[in-house]
Amino acid sequence: MEAPKFKKINLFQLVMLALGSLIGSGWLFGSWEATKIAGPAAIFSWIIGGLVIGSIAYDYVEIGAMFPESGGMSKYAQYSHGSLLGFIAAWANWVSLITLIPIEAVAAVQYMSTWPWSWASWTHHFLSNGVITNSGLFVVFGFIIVFTALNFWSVTILTRFTSLISVFKIGIPLLTIVMLTMSGFHPGNYGSNLHEFMPYGSAPIFTATSAAGIIFSFDAFQTVINMGGEIEHPKKNIGRGITISLLISGILYIILQSTFITAIPPKMIAATGWHGIVFNSPFADMAILLGIHWLSVLLYMDAFVSPFGTGVSFVANTARALFAMEGNRHVPHFLGKINFKYGIPRNAMMVNTALSMVMVTVFRSWAVLATVLSTATLIAYLTGPVTAISLRKMGSKLYRPIRLKWLPWVAPISFVLASLATYWAMWPTTVEVIFIILLGLPFYFYYEWRNRFVSTRQAFKASGWMIGYLVFISIMSYIGSHQFNGQNWIPYPLDFIVIIIASLAFYWWGIRSYIVTEDFDKAQKLNQEAKERGEMEDDE
């Protein structure tokens, strides 16, 4: 029986899908959180965050075009360095993704809890001191179930939904920029000297990049990578989809941050300082403060729609990541089954839904979930530049639809930037996230035992650089400067220099630790299929 042909995702749908993932709760919270931490200098935090994620995404464009497969982000490290590094990367990435589903549900419910209308007073019980209550938890569960339902039947339903919702998600931030600028524009809020521009020094600029949800706001570029097997003309559209969506979202975030800074009444800053500015629903509260009540209504609606759209997109992304992990042979086999009729990994989707509910039951705060998500993501991304260069060395003859000219330079830079951003998340977050990642190792060892530890020693040797790196960054987070919650044994900015030098050493170790295994043989076959598909598309 011939397998059914599923409708592929075109470039417009791909960009809308990526933007639907990128523009979520981050823009609703990020500008306010970053301003509280760094003052007007928070504008630099968004630029730095964009550079960190942009440089990492650059590495994955070449790999993603070489191996256009669903859930690819969970497989690439295994192709170059064997099962252990592949498992660490896949598990860390999956932890970040499974955290993102409830974080968007929590964001939507948190904004619901601040609705100012008398008829909506029943929603005020959903949140208490920034934490979701028991009654609010059931509403969060409802959101997660709806997120899953919209993904359960086909890619066509998903792309139609996200294309429609993405237009709304882009339009409301643009309208907010225009109206807040027209109603309250105070460029003097940036200050007239360096001290006023950076009232708390330079270190908070970097802290805000990781702690204010900025890295988290840019993270969703991997939606494009993880849906590689379902993209029309992947040779062209993977790179285009990532570039266009990151540029649009980056420009939008930076302008939103500037708008937030200049819209705040100077009297409020003089009275409380940037640290003392407290909003329950930042942009909606700002609109009410400036007397634009109709805009506040739209913003409360968007505070429901934006997280909703991102949550829907990431149910698909997370399911494909878990589905791909089964292909690495270190999670149960039933997670790798695809529904024949709809082409959806339904078993993986249902498991993720259940675990998302467990996650939010334990961690009921948006801020805590965002911190865990960002750090786990960065640890997973550390394998990207190492894998990209290793594949250049071990697979020089592989088909490369896109061969990036600057990859040998960008790869080490992106590794260093990811290391710094992990450090900026501050102690004890780094150790806590590393511990969560280590919780997955019993699965790895169980399946290695079933395989009689045939290649375990080789896999450990190839992954030694990552194990050493995780130990290093944990220790460095503890002994680093007090600006990043360390013991200040190594003061700022000397701590940055130590991390840069050590990161380059671990990167050098990593690109010399690649091994050729049966997983690389599978990668070669997949690459050959991509080559044949590309040649057919060129002929068309």
C-alpha positions as CSV (number, residue, x, y, z in Angstrom):
1,M,0.0,0.0,0.0
2,E,1.4,3.4,-1.0
3,A,1.9,5.8,1.9
4,P,-0.3,8.9,1.8
5,K,1.3,12.2,0.6
6,F,1.0,14.9,3.2
7,K,0.8,18.6,2.3
8,K,4.1,20.3,2.7
9,I,4.7,23.7,4.4
10,N,5.6,26.5,2.0
11,L,7.8,29.5,2.9
12,F,5.0,31.9,3.9
13,Q,3.4,29.2,6.2
14,L,6.9,28.4,7.6
15,V,7.6,32.0,8.4
16,M,4.2,32.4,10.0
17,L,4.7,29.2,11.9
18,A,8.1,30.4,13.2
19,L,6.7,33.9,14.1
20,G,3.7,32.2,15.8
21,S,6.3,30.5,18.0
22,L,8.7,33.4,18.4
23,I,6.1,36.1,19.4
24,G,4.6,34.6,22.5
25,S,4.7,35.7,26.2
26,G,8.2,37.0,25.8
27,W,7.1,40.4,24.3
28,L,4.4,40.8,27.0
29,F,6.8,40.4,29.9
30,G,10.3,40.8,28.5
31,S,10.5,44.6,28.0
32,W,9.3,45.3,31.6
33,E,11.5,42.6,33.1
34,A,14.6,43.8,31.2
35,T,14.0,47.5,32.1
36,K,13.7,46.6,35.8
37,I,17.0,44.9,35.7
38,A,19.1,47.2,33.4
39,G,17.2,50.4,33.0
40,P,17.3,52.1,29.5
41,A,20.4,50.0,28.7
42,A,18.0,47.0,28.4
43,I,17.8,48.0,24.7
44,F,21.3,46.4,24.4
45,S,20.1,43.2,26.1
46,W,17.8,42.5,23.2
47,I,20.5,43.2,20.7
48,I,22.9,40.8,22.5
49,G,20.2,38.2,22.9
50,G,19.5,38.4,19.2
51,L,23.2,38.0,18.4
52,V,23.5,35.0,20.6
53,I,20.6,33.1,19.1
54,G,21.3,34.4,15.6
55,S,24.9,33.0,15.7
56,I,23.6,29.6,17.0
57,A,20.9,29.5,14.3
58,Y,23.6,30.1,11.7
59,D,25.2,26.8,12.6
60,Y,22.0,24.9,12.3
61,V,21.1,26.3,8.9
62,E,23.8,24.2,7.2
63,I,23.0,21.0,9.2
64,G,19.2,21.4,8.9
65,A,19.5,21.6,5.1
66,M,21.7,18.5,5.0
67,F,19.3,16.4,7.1
68,P,15.8,17.7,6.6
69,E,13.9,15.5,9.1
70,S,11.3,15.9,11.7
71,G,12.8,16.6,15.2
72,G,16.2,17.0,13.7
73,M,17.5,19.1,16.6
74,S,17.4,15.9,18.7
75,K,19.6,13.9,16.3
76,Y,22.4,15.9,14.9
77,A,24.9,15.5,17.9
78,Q,24.5,11.7,17.7
79,Y,25.5,11.7,14.1
80,S,28.9,13.3,14.9
81,H,29.7,12.2,18.5
82,G,27.7,9.1,19.2
83,S,24.9,8.1,21.5
84,L,25.8,9.8,24.8
85,L,26.3,13.3,23.4
86,G,23.2,12.8,21.3
87,F,21.2,11.8,24.3
88,I,22.4,14.8,26.4
89,A,21.6,17.3,23.6
90,A,18.2,15.7,22.8
91,W,17.2,15.5,26.5
92,A,18.2,19.1,27.2
93,N,16.4,20.3,24.2
94,W,13.3,18.2,25.1
95,V,13.4,19.6,28.7
96,S,13.3,23.1,27.3
97,L,10.5,22.3,24.9
98,I,8.3,20.5,27.4
99,T,8.7,23.6,29.7
100,L,7.6,25.9,26.9
101,I,4.2,24.4,26.6
102,P,3.1,25.1,30.2
103,I,4.9,28.5,30.3
104,E,2.7,29.8,27.5
105,A,-0.4,28.5,29.2
106,V,0.7,30.1,32.5
107,A,1.3,33.4,30.7
108,A,-2.2,33.4,29.2
109,V,-3.8,32.5,32.6
110,Q,-1.7,35.1,34.4
111,Y,-3.0,37.9,32.1
112,M,-6.5,36.6,32.5
113,S,-6.1,36.9,36.3
114,T,-5.5,40.7,35.9
115,W,-8.5,41.5,33.7
116,P,-9.9,44.8,35.0
117,W,-13.6,44.3,34.2
118,S,-16.1,43.6,37.0
119,W,-17.6,40.7,35.1
120,A,-14.2,39.0,35.1
121,S,-13.6,39.2,38.8
122,W,-13.8,35.3,38.9
123,T,-10.4,35.2,37.1
124,H,-8.6,37.1,39.9
125,H,-8.3,33.9,41.9
126,F,-6.1,32.2,39.2
127,L,-3.0,33.9,40.5
128,S,-1.6,34.7,43.9
129,N,1.7,36.5,44.4
130,G,2.9,35.6,40.9
131,V,2.1,31.9,41.4
132,I,-0.8,29.9,39.7
133,T,-3.4,28.8,42.3
134,N,-5.1,25.4,42.3
135,S,-8.2,26.9,40.5
136,G,-5.9,28.5,37.9
137,L,-4.0,25.3,37.5
138,F,-7.1,23.6,36.0
139,V,-7.5,26.5,33.5
140,V,-3.8,26.0,32.6
141,F,-4.6,22.3,32.0
142,G,-7.4,23.3,29.7
143,F,-5.1,25.5,27.6
144,I,-2.6,22.6,27.3
145,I,-5.3,20.2,26.1
146,V,-6.5,22.7,23.5
147,F,-3.0,23.3,22.3
148,T,-2.7,19.5,21.8
149,A,-6.1,19.2,20.1
150,L,-5.2,21.7,17.4
151,N,-2.2,19.6,16.5
152,F,-3.8,16.2,16.8
153,W,-5.2,15.7,13.3
154,S,-2.9,17.3,10.6
155,V,-0.2,19.7,9.6
156,T,-2.7,21.5,7.4
157,I,-4.9,22.5,10.4
158,L,-1.8,23.6,12.3
159,T,-0.5,25.8,9.5
160,R,-3.9,27.4,8.8
161,F,-4.4,28.2,12.4
162,T,-0.9,29.6,13.0
163,S,-0.8,31.7,9.8
164,L,-4.1,33.4,10.9
165,I,-3.0,33.9,14.5
166,S,0.5,35.2,13.5
167,V,-1.0,38.1,11.6
168,F,-2.8,39.1,14.8
169,K,0.3,38.6,16.9
170,I,2.4,40.9,14.7
171,G,-0.4,43.5,14.2
172,I,-1.1,44.1,17.9
173,P,2.6,44.8,18.9
174,L,2.9,47.2,15.9
175,L,-0.3,49.0,16.9
176,T,1.0,49.2,20.5
177,I,4.3,50.8,19.3
178,V,2.4,53.5,17.3
179,M,-0.2,54.4,20.0
180,L,2.2,54.4,23.0
181,T,4.6,56.6,21.0
182,M,1.9,59.0,20.0
183,S,0.5,59.2,23.6
184,G,3.7,59.3,25.6
185,F,7.1,59.9,24.0
186,H,9.8,60.8,26.4
187,P,13.2,60.3,24.8
188,G,14.8,61.9,27.8
189,N,14.2,58.7,29.7
190,Y,17.3,57.3,28.0
191,G,19.3,59.9,30.0
192,S,21.8,62.5,29.2
193,N,24.9,60.7,30.3
194,L,26.3,57.2,30.7
195,H,25.2,56.8,34.4
196,E,21.6,57.7,33.6
197,F,21.6,55.3,30.6
198,M,23.2,52.5,32.7
199,P,22.0,53.3,36.2
200,Y,23.0,49.9,37.6
201,G,26.2,49.4,35.6
202,S,27.0,47.2,32.6
203,A,26.6,43.8,34.2
204,P,22.8,43.9,34.4
205,I,22.7,44.3,30.6
206,F,24.0,40.7,30.4
207,T,21.9,39.5,33.3
208,A,18.7,40.7,31.6
209,T,19.6,38.8,28.4
210,S,19.1,35.5,30.2
211,A,17.0,36.4,33.3
212,A,14.3,38.6,31.6
213,G,13.2,36.0,29.1
214,I,15.1,37.5,26.1
215,I,16.9,34.3,25.1
216,F,13.6,32.5,25.6
217,S,11.9,35.0,23.3
218,F,14.3,34.2,20.4
219,D,14.5,30.5,21.0
220,A,11.7,29.4,18.7
221,F,13.8,29.5,15.5
222,Q,14.2,25.7,16.0
223,T,10.6,25.3,15.0
224,V,11.9,25.5,11.4
225,I,14.6,22.9,12.0
226,N,12.4,20.4,13.8
227,M,9.8,20.4,11.0
228,G,12.5,19.9,8.3
229,G,10.9,16.7,6.9
230,E,7.6,18.6,6.3
231,I,9.0,21.7,4.6
232,E,8.5,22.3,0.9
233,H,11.9,22.9,-0.9
234,P,13.9,22.5,2.3
235,K,17.1,23.4,0.4
236,K,16.0,27.0,0.1
237,N,13.3,27.4,2.7
238,I,15.1,26.3,5.9
239,G,17.6,29.1,5.8
240,R,15.1,31.6,4.5
241,G,12.5,30.7,7.1
242,I,15.0,31.1,10.0
243,T,16.5,34.3,8.7
244,I,13.2,36.1,7.9
245,S,11.5,35.1,11.1
246,L,14.5,36.1,13.4
247,L,14.9,39.4,11.6
248,I,11.2,40.3,11.9
249,S,10.9,39.3,15.5
250,G,14.3,40.9,16.5
251,I,13.4,44.3,15.0
252,L,10.0,44.1,16.6
253,Y,11.4,43.3,20.1
254,I,14.0,46.1,19.9
255,I,11.4,48.7,18.9
256,L,9.0,47.4,21.6
257,Q,11.7,47.8,24.2
258,S,12.5,51.3,23.1
259,T,8.7,52.2,23.1
260,F,8.4,50.9,26.7
261,I,11.3,52.9,27.9
262,T,10.2,56.2,26.3
263,A,6.5,55.8,27.2
264,I,7.0,55.7,31.0
265,P,6.2,59.1,32.6
266,P,9.4,60.7,33.9
267,K,7.8,61.4,37.2
268,M,7.3,57.7,37.8
269,I,11.0,57.0,37.2
270,A,12.0,59.9,39.5
271,A,9.8,58.6,42.2
272,T,10.7,54.9,42.2
273,G,13.7,54.4,39.9
274,W,13.7,51.7,37.2
275,H,13.8,48.9,39.8
276,G,10.6,50.2,41.4
277,I,8.3,50.2,38.3
278,V,5.7,47.5,38.9
279,F,3.1,46.4,36.4
280,N,0.8,43.4,36.6
281,S,0.2,43.4,32.8
282,P,3.0,45.7,31.5
283,F,1.8,47.0,28.2
284,A,-1.9,46.9,29.1
285,D,-1.1,48.8,32.3
286,M,0.9,51.3,30.4
287,A,-2.0,51.9,28.0
288,I,-4.4,52.5,30.9
289,L,-1.8,54.9,32.5
290,L,-1.7,56.9,29.2
291,G,-5.5,56.9,28.9
292,I,-5.7,54.6,25.9
293,H,-8.4,52.2,27.3
294,W,-9.4,50.7,24.0
295,L,-5.8,49.7,23.4
296,S,-5.6,48.0,26.8
297,V,-8.6,45.9,25.8
298,L,-6.8,44.7,22.6
299,L,-3.6,44.1,24.7
300,Y,-5.5,41.9,27.2
301,M,-6.9,40.0,24.2
302,D,-3.4,39.6,22.7
303,A,-2.1,38.5,26.1
304,F,-4.4,35.6,25.5
305,V,-3.7,35.1,21.8
306,S,0.1,35.4,21.7
307,P,0.9,32.7,24.3
308,F,-1.9,30.6,22.8
309,G,-0.3,30.7,19.3
310,T,3.1,29.9,20.7
311,G,1.8,27.0,22.8
312,V,0.0,25.5,19.8
313,S,3.2,25.7,17.7
314,F,5.4,24.1,20.3
315,V,3.1,21.1,20.9
316,A,4.0,20.1,17.4
317,N,7.7,21.0,17.9
318,T,8.0,19.1,21.2
319,A,6.2,16.0,19.8
320,R,8.7,15.9,16.9
321,A,11.6,16.2,19.3
322,L,10.5,13.3,21.5
323,F,9.7,11.3,18.3
324,A,13.2,11.9,17.1
325,M,14.7,10.8,20.5
326,E,13.2,7.3,19.9
327,G,15.2,7.2,16.7
328,N,18.3,7.6,19.0
329,R,17.3,4.3,20.7
330,H,17.3,5.5,24.2
331,V,13.6,6.1,25.0
332,P,10.6,3.6,24.6
333,H,9.8,2.4,21.1
334,F,6.1,3.4,21.1
335,L,7.1,7.1,21.2
336,G,8.5,6.8,17.7
337,K,5.2,5.7,16.1
338,I,3.6,8.0,13.5
339,N,-0.1,8.0,12.9
340,F,-0.4,6.6,9.4
341,K,-3.5,8.7,8.4
342,Y,-2.3,12.1,9.6
343,G,1.4,11.8,9.7
344,I,1.5,13.0,13.4
345,P,3.6,11.4,16.2
346,R,0.5,11.1,18.4
347,N,2.0,9.0,21.2
348,A,4.8,11.4,21.7
349,M,2.3,14.3,21.7
350,M,0.1,12.7,24.4
351,V,3.1,11.9,26.6
352,N,4.3,15.5,26.3
353,T,0.9,16.8,27.2
354,A,0.8,14.7,30.4
355,L,4.3,15.7,31.4
356,S,3.6,19.4,30.7
357,M,0.8,19.2,33.2
358,V,3.2,17.6,35.7
359,M,5.8,20.3,35.1
360,V,3.3,23.1,35.7
361,T,1.9,21.4,38.8
362,V,5.5,21.5,40.3
363,F,6.6,24.9,38.8
364,R,3.7,27.3,38.9
365,S,5.6,30.5,38.2
366,W,6.3,32.0,34.8
367,A,9.7,33.3,35.9
368,V,10.9,30.0,37.2
369,L,9.7,28.1,34.1
370,A,11.4,30.8,31.9
371,T,14.7,30.4,33.8
372,V,14.8,26.6,33.4
373,L,13.8,26.8,29.8
374,S,16.5,29.3,28.7
375,T,19.4,27.5,30.4
376,A,18.4,24.0,29.2
377,T,18.1,25.4,25.7
378,L,21.6,26.9,25.8
379,I,23.1,23.7,27.0
380,A,21.5,21.8,24.1
381,Y,22.6,24.5,21.6
382,L,26.3,24.1,22.7
383,T,26.4,20.9,20.6
384,G,25.3,22.8,17.4
385,P,28.6,24.6,16.5
386,V,30.7,21.5,17.5
387,T,28.6,19.2,15.4
388,A,28.5,21.6,12.4
389,I,32.3,21.8,12.2
390,S,32.8,18.1,13.1
391,L,30.6,17.1,10.1
392,R,32.8,19.3,7.9
393,K,35.7,17.2,9.0
394,M,34.2,13.7,9.0
395,G,31.8,14.2,6.2
396,S,33.5,16.5,3.7
397,K,31.8,14.7,0.8
398,L,28.3,15.0,2.2
399,Y,25.7,16.8,0.1
400,R,25.4,20.4,1.4
401,P,22.6,22.4,-0.2
402,I,23.8,25.4,1.8
403,R,27.5,25.7,2.5
404,L,28.1,28.6,4.9
405,K,31.1,30.6,4.1
406,W,31.7,32.0,7.6
407,L,30.9,28.8,9.6
408,P,34.5,28.2,10.7
409,W,34.5,31.6,12.4
410,V,30.9,31.8,13.5
411,A,30.9,28.3,15.1
412,P,33.4,29.1,17.9
413,I,31.9,32.5,18.4
414,S,28.4,31.0,18.9
415,F,29.8,28.4,21.3
416,V,31.4,31.2,23.4
417,L,28.2,33.3,23.3
418,A,26.1,30.4,24.4
419,S,28.5,29.7,27.3
420,L,28.4,33.3,28.5
421,A,24.6,33.4,28.2
422,T,24.4,30.2,30.3
423,Y,26.6,31.9,32.9
424,W,24.4,35.0,32.8
425,A,21.4,32.9,34.0
426,M,23.2,33.0,37.4
427,W,23.9,30.6,40.3
428,P,22.1,28.3,41.2
429,T,20.1,28.0,38.0
430,T,22.9,26.4,36.0
431,V,23.4,23.6,38.5
432,E,19.7,23.1,38.9
433,V,19.2,22.7,35.1
434,I,22.2,20.4,34.8
435,F,20.7,18.2,37.5
436,I,17.4,18.0,35.6
437,I,19.4,17.0,32.5
438,L,21.3,14.3,34.5
439,L,18.0,12.9,35.6
440,G,17.6,11.5,32.1
441,L,20.8,9.4,32.3
442,P,19.1,6.4,33.8
443,F,17.2,6.0,30.5
444,Y,20.5,6.1,28.6
445,F,22.2,3.5,30.8
446,Y,19.2,1.2,30.8
447,Y,19.2,1.1,27.0
448,E,23.0,0.8,26.9
449,W,22.6,-2.2,29.3
450,R,20.1,-3.8,26.9
451,N,22.6,-3.3,24.1
452,R,25.3,-4.9,26.4
453,F,27.3,-1.7,26.5
454,V,28.7,-2.4,23.1
455,S,29.8,1.2,22.3
456,T,29.4,2.9,25.7
457,R,33.1,3.5,26.3
458,Q,33.5,5.0,22.9
459,A,30.5,7.3,23.4
460,F,31.9,8.5,26.7
461,K,35.2,9.3,25.2
462,A,33.5,11.3,22.4
463,S,31.4,13.2,25.0
464,G,34.2,13.9,27.5
465,W,34.4,17.5,26.4
466,M,30.7,18.1,27.2
467,I,30.9,16.4,30.6
468,G,34.0,18.5,31.4
469,Y,32.2,21.6,30.2
470,L,29.2,21.0,32.4
471,V,31.4,20.6,35.4
472,F,33.4,23.8,34.5
473,I,30.3,26.0,34.0
474,S,28.8,24.8,37.3
475,I,31.9,25.6,39.2
476,M,32.4,28.9,37.4
477,S,28.8,29.9,38.2
478,Y,29.5,29.4,41.9
479,I,32.9,31.1,42.1
480,G,32.1,33.9,39.6
481,S,31.3,37.5,40.3
482,H,28.6,38.7,42.7
483,Q,26.9,40.5,39.8
484,F,25.9,37.0,38.6
485,N,25.1,35.7,42.1
486,G,28.5,34.0,42.6
487,Q,31.0,34.1,45.4
488,N,33.1,36.8,43.7
489,W,36.3,34.8,43.8
490,I,36.7,35.8,40.2
491,P,35.3,39.4,39.8
492,Y,33.5,41.0,36.9
493,P,34.6,41.3,34.1
494,L,37.5,38.9,34.6
495,D,34.9,36.1,34.9
496,F,34.0,36.8,31.3
497,I,37.6,36.4,30.1
498,V,37.9,33.1,32.0
499,I,34.7,31.7,30.4
500,I,35.8,32.9,26.9
501,I,39.2,31.2,27.1
502,A,37.8,28.0,28.7
503,S,35.0,27.8,26.2
504,L,37.3,28.0,23.2
505,A,39.3,25.1,24.8
506,F,36.2,23.0,25.2
507,Y,35.2,23.8,21.6
508,W,38.6,22.8,20.3
509,W,38.3,19.5,22.3
510,G,34.8,18.9,21.0
511,I,35.6,19.3,17.3
512,R,38.4,16.8,17.7
513,S,36.3,14.2,19.5
514,Y,34.0,13.1,16.7
515,I,33.5,9.4,16.0
516,V,32.2,7.5,13.0
517,T,29.3,5.2,14.2
518,E,26.3,3.5,12.6
519,D,24.4,6.7,13.3
520,F,26.7,8.5,10.9
521,D,26.0,5.8,8.4
522,K,22.3,6.5,8.8
523,A,23.0,10.2,8.4
524,Q,24.8,9.6,5.1
525,K,21.7,7.7,3.8
526,L,19.4,10.5,4.9
527,N,21.7,13.0,3.3
528,Q,21.7,11.0,0.0
529,E,17.9,11.1,0.1
530,A,18.0,14.9,0.6
531,K,20.4,15.1,-2.4
532,E,18.1,13.1,-4.6
533,R,15.1,15.2,-3.5
534,G,17.1,18.4,-4.1
535,E,18.0,17.3,-7.7
536,M,14.4,16.5,-8.4
537,E,13.3,20.0,-7.2
538,D,16.1,21.6,-9.3
539,D,14.8,19.8,-12.4
540,E,11.3,21.1,-11.7
